[in-house]
Amino acid sequence: MSKFGLIGKNISYSFSKKYFSEKFQKEKLPHSYENFDIAQIDYFPQILSENTNIKGLNVTIPYKEKIIQYLDGVDEIAKKIGAVNTIKITETRKLIGYNTDYFGFQKSLEEFLPLQKKTAFILGTGGASKAIAFALENLGFSFTYVSRNAGSESLAYSDLSKNIIENNLLIINCTPLGTFPKIEEFPPIPYQFLTENHLLFDLVYNPSETAFLKKGKENGARTSNGLKMLQLQAEKAWEIWNS
């Protein structure tokens, strides 16, 4: 029996285990899927040595960037993005990193296009935000990162004026704010300046409607959670593991 799994921290809520376990059952595949919940990335080699039948792994917060140092190779796209969320383990036990997040996001976003302006805010600067930036570039969007503190390439939440919000019609939450169980949390953008021309996209999928999306909807914006993106990236990972 081949084993697949997810590397992350505090991942009991994870989509991947349920998704792949159900897939294996439905398609009568002799595989298992396990959550490898580790407190720090240093434990990763131990997981590999204790589970010699692992054929593929997904990677989630907070290890999408830190995992790269343990890999034997990284696909060109994942290298450009600078983050890995899928690992293929070859027959010779080589670990090759890929990124399927960008694919899942790009495909799910395409359903909402075109917007009146190709301008976007990416909330957060972690590994997930890098994949989102890559997808936005592919789709011809210009974008700005937003985080708690302004940087050379990012604005602070406190910088977001009416004019700035009105000129950025796509706002993507790449932070974990609002994830179960802390469902009352949300990124501190000025929601009152949103319009019906805005689209709010949240990578969080549990709960299905976060406080971020609720506030967007209350102000007339269209909204989408990250579930479709996750399904698409998971199927892309499955394709890679079996290629």
Backbone torsions as a table, in degrees:
resi	resn	phi	psi	omega
1	MET	NA	130.5	177.1
2	SER	-85.9	146.9	-179.9
3	LYS	-115.3	141.7	172.8
4	PHE	-126.3	165.6	-178.6
5	GLY	-170.7	179.6	-177.8
6	LEU	-123.8	130.1	174.5
7	ILE	-100.0	127.3	178.0
8	GLY	-175.5	-170.3	179.6
9	LYS	-130.4	130.3	-176.4
10	ASN	56.4	59.4	-171.4
11	ILE	-113.0	22.1	-179.7
12	SER	-60.4	-27.3	-179.0
13	TYR	-78.2	-5.4	-163.7
14	SER	-54.1	140.9	175.0
15	PHE	-69.2	-40.4	-167.9
16	SER	-59.9	-46.5	-176.7
17	LYS	-59.7	-47.7	179.5
18	LYS	-62.9	-45.4	-176.3
19	TYR	-60.3	-51.4	-175.5
20	PHE	-74.8	-35.4	177.6
21	SER	-61.2	-42.9	178.4
22	GLU	-67.1	-38.5	179.0
23	LYS	-62.5	-46.4	-178.9
24	PHE	-63.1	-39.9	-179.9
25	GLN	-66.4	-47.8	-176.9
26	LYS	-64.1	-39.6	-177.6
27	GLU	-92.7	7.9	179.2
28	LYS	51.3	48.8	179.5
29	LEU	-98.5	137.2	-175.6
30	PRO	-82.7	54.8	-177.3
31	HIS	-123.4	161.9	172.8
32	SER	-128.6	161.4	-179.4
33	TYR	-134.3	130.9	-174.1
34	GLU	-131.5	142.7	172.2
35	ASN	-84.1	125.5	173.9
36	PHE	-107.1	90.7	-174.6
37	ASP	-89.0	105.0	-175.1
38	ILE	-118.5	141.5	-177.0
39	ALA	-72.5	-27.5	175.9
40	GLN	-151.0	155.9	-172.8
41	ILE	-64.4	-22.3	-179.9
42	ASP	-57.7	-21.4	-179.1
43	TYR	-79.5	-6.8	-175.1
44	PHE	-58.3	-48.7	-179.9
45	PRO	-57.6	-33.1	179.6
46	GLN	-64.6	-39.5	178.1
47	ILE	-59.1	-44.4	-179.3
48	LEU	-65.2	-42.2	-177.7
49	SER	-69.8	-28.6	-179.2
50	GLU	-88.6	-11.6	-177.2
51	ASN	-132.1	77.0	-173.3
52	THR	-73.4	-8.9	179.4
53	ASN	-97.6	12.7	177.7
54	ILE	-71.7	130.7	179.5
55	LYS	-108.6	-20.9	-178.0
56	GLY	-165.3	152.0	-178.8
57	LEU	-136.5	146.8	166.2
58	ASN	-100.5	155.6	-180.0
59	VAL	-130.3	134.2	179.0
60	THR	-131.2	-173.1	-178.6
61	ILE	-51.7	133.9	5.0
62	PRO	-110.1	32.5	-168.3
63	TYR	-111.9	10.6	-174.6
64	LYS	-64.7	-26.4	177.2
65	GLU	-96.9	-41.1	-176.4
66	LYS	-65.8	-25.9	-176.8
67	ILE	-67.2	-25.0	-171.7
68	ILE	-57.3	-36.6	-178.2
69	GLN	-62.2	-18.7	-177.7
70	TYR	-95.3	-2.5	-173.6
71	LEU	-93.6	153.8	177.6
72	ASP	-85.6	-22.4	179.7
73	GLY	-161.9	157.6	179.1
74	VAL	-134.4	128.8	177.0
75	ASP	-56.1	151.2	-174.7
76	GLU	-56.0	-43.0	-178.0
77	ILE	-66.9	-45.6	178.9
78	ALA	-61.7	-33.9	178.9
79	LYS	-65.1	-44.5	178.4
80	LYS	-63.1	-41.4	-178.7
81	ILE	-70.2	-39.6	-178.5
82	GLY	85.9	20.6	179.5
83	ALA	-151.7	144.3	-178.0
84	VAL	-122.6	131.9	175.3
85	ASN	-123.5	0.7	179.9
86	THR	-140.2	132.4	177.5
87	ILE	-123.3	127.7	172.6
88	LYS	-99.8	133.0	177.0
89	ILE	-107.6	114.5	-173.3
90	THR	-77.0	173.2	179.4
91	GLU	-62.3	-25.3	178.1
92	THR	-93.9	15.2	177.1
93	ARG	66.3	27.1	172.9
94	LYS	-84.1	143.0	-179.5
95	LEU	-105.8	115.7	-178.9
96	ILE	-115.2	127.3	-176.6
97	GLY	-94.9	142.3	178.4
98	TYR	-135.3	166.6	172.5
99	ASN	-126.8	117.1	176.7
100	THR	-108.7	-3.7	177.5
101	ASP	-59.6	-45.3	-176.2
102	TYR	-61.6	-39.7	-179.2
103	PHE	-63.4	-48.1	-179.6
104	GLY	-61.5	-42.8	179.9
105	PHE	-67.0	-47.6	-176.7
106	GLN	-59.1	-46.3	-179.4
107	LYS	-64.6	-41.6	-178.1
108	SER	-73.3	-30.9	178.1
109	LEU	-70.8	-35.1	-176.6
110	GLU	-54.9	-28.8	179.5
111	GLU	-64.1	-23.1	-176.8
112	PHE	-97.9	-3.8	-174.5
113	LEU	-89.9	156.0	3.6
114	PRO	-85.4	155.2	167.2
115	LEU	-96.7	165.4	-178.0
116	GLN	-66.4	-28.0	176.5
117	LYS	-135.5	144.6	177.9
118	LYS	-93.5	64.2	-177.8
119	THR	-130.9	138.2	-173.4
120	ALA	-144.1	154.1	168.3
121	PHE	-111.4	134.6	171.3
122	ILE	-107.5	114.8	-179.9
123	LEU	-88.0	115.7	-177.7
124	GLY	106.1	155.8	-175.5
125	THR	-131.1	19.4	-178.9
126	GLY	-80.6	-167.3	-177.0
127	GLY	-58.9	-38.7	-179.6
128	ALA	-64.8	-37.1	-177.5
129	SER	-64.5	-28.3	-179.8
130	LYS	-67.7	-39.6	178.0
131	ALA	-67.4	-37.9	178.6
132	ILE	-64.2	-42.9	178.8
133	ALA	-60.3	-41.7	179.8
134	PHE	-62.2	-44.5	179.4
135	ALA	-64.2	-41.5	179.8
136	LEU	-63.7	-39.8	176.1
137	GLU	-60.5	-43.6	177.8
138	ASN	-58.0	-34.2	-176.6
139	LEU	-92.6	3.9	175.5
140	GLY	79.8	21.1	178.0
141	PHE	-87.2	147.4	164.5
142	SER	-97.9	146.8	-174.7
143	PHE	-147.7	159.5	177.7
144	THR	-132.5	136.9	174.1
145	TYR	-79.0	145.7	174.9
146	VAL	-129.1	131.0	176.8
147	SER	-145.2	-175.3	-175.9
148	ARG	-61.4	-37.3	-179.6
149	ASN	-121.0	138.6	178.0
150	ALA	-66.7	146.9	176.7
151	GLY	-135.0	-171.3	-178.4
152	SER	-65.6	-26.8	-179.1
153	GLU	-121.7	15.8	-177.5
154	SER	-143.8	153.6	174.1
155	LEU	-96.3	158.4	171.0
156	ALA	-91.2	154.9	177.3
157	TYR	-54.3	-35.4	-178.1
158	SER	-68.7	-12.9	179.0
159	ASP	-82.8	-10.5	-169.8
160	LEU	-80.5	100.4	179.7
161	SER	-91.5	174.5	177.2
162	LYS	-56.7	-47.5	-177.7
163	ASN	-61.5	-44.0	-178.6
164	ILE	-65.4	-44.1	179.1
165	ILE	-62.8	-43.0	-177.9
166	GLU	-66.3	-21.3	-179.6
167	ASN	-96.8	2.9	176.5
168	ASN	-128.4	100.0	-168.1
169	LEU	-86.4	-14.8	177.8
170	LEU	-115.0	124.0	-179.7
171	ILE	-126.0	118.0	-175.6
172	ILE	-111.9	123.2	176.3
173	ASN	-87.4	110.5	177.1
174	CYS	-106.6	11.5	177.0
175	THR	-93.9	163.2	176.1
176	PRO	-82.4	4.4	-177.9
177	LEU	-57.9	127.1	178.5
178	GLY	98.9	-5.9	178.7
179	THR	-68.9	142.5	174.5
180	PHE	-54.9	135.0	9.6
181	PRO	-93.0	-1.6	-176.1
182	LYS	-90.5	60.4	-170.1
183	ILE	-73.7	-9.9	179.8
184	GLU	-84.1	-8.9	-177.8
185	GLU	-81.4	152.8	178.2
186	PHE	-160.2	153.9	176.7
187	PRO	-64.2	137.8	-174.2
188	PRO	-83.9	61.9	175.0
189	ILE	-90.8	158.7	178.1
190	PRO	-79.2	87.1	-173.9
191	TYR	-60.6	-25.1	-176.3
192	GLN	-64.9	-15.8	-179.3
193	PHE	-94.6	3.0	178.4
194	LEU	-73.3	155.7	179.5
195	THR	-133.5	178.4	177.3
196	GLU	-68.9	-11.8	177.4
197	ASN	-83.8	-7.6	-178.8
198	HIS	-87.0	150.3	170.2
199	LEU	-124.9	124.3	175.5
200	LEU	-104.4	123.9	-178.4
201	PHE	-119.0	124.7	-178.7
202	ASP	-113.6	125.2	176.8
203	LEU	-70.5	-18.6	175.6
204	VAL	-69.3	141.0	-179.6
205	TYR	-127.4	-4.8	178.5
206	ASN	-131.6	102.3	11.2
207	PRO	-76.9	166.2	-177.2
208	SER	-67.9	-28.0	172.4
209	GLU	-124.6	106.5	-178.8
210	THR	-79.1	169.1	175.9
211	ALA	-59.6	-37.5	177.1
212	PHE	-57.0	-47.6	-179.3
213	LEU	-71.2	-38.8	178.2
214	LYS	-59.2	-46.3	-179.2
215	LYS	-64.6	-35.9	176.2
216	GLY	-63.3	-47.2	-178.6
217	LYS	-62.4	-40.6	179.0
218	GLU	-59.8	-26.5	-179.8
219	ASN	-103.7	17.3	171.3
220	GLY	92.8	-4.3	-176.9
221	ALA	-76.1	153.7	169.5
222	ARG	-79.7	154.2	-174.9
223	THR	-139.8	154.6	173.6
224	SER	-149.8	137.3	173.4
225	ASN	-91.5	-175.3	-172.4
226	GLY	-94.7	11.6	-173.9
227	LEU	-66.3	-47.0	-179.8
228	LYS	-62.3	-41.2	177.6
229	MET	-57.6	-44.4	-179.2
230	LEU	-64.0	-42.3	179.6
231	GLN	-62.9	-42.6	-179.5
232	LEU	-67.0	-41.5	-179.8
233	GLN	-70.1	-32.7	178.8
234	ALA	-66.0	-43.2	179.2
235	GLU	-66.6	-35.0	176.7
236	LYS	-65.8	-40.3	177.1
237	ALA	-61.7	-43.4	179.2
238	TRP	-59.9	-40.9	177.3
239	GLU	-60.3	-44.3	-179.6
240	ILE	-65.0	-45.6	-179.4
241	TRP	-60.3	-29.2	-176.1
242	ASN	-101.6	5.5	-178.1
243	SER	-84.5	NA	NA
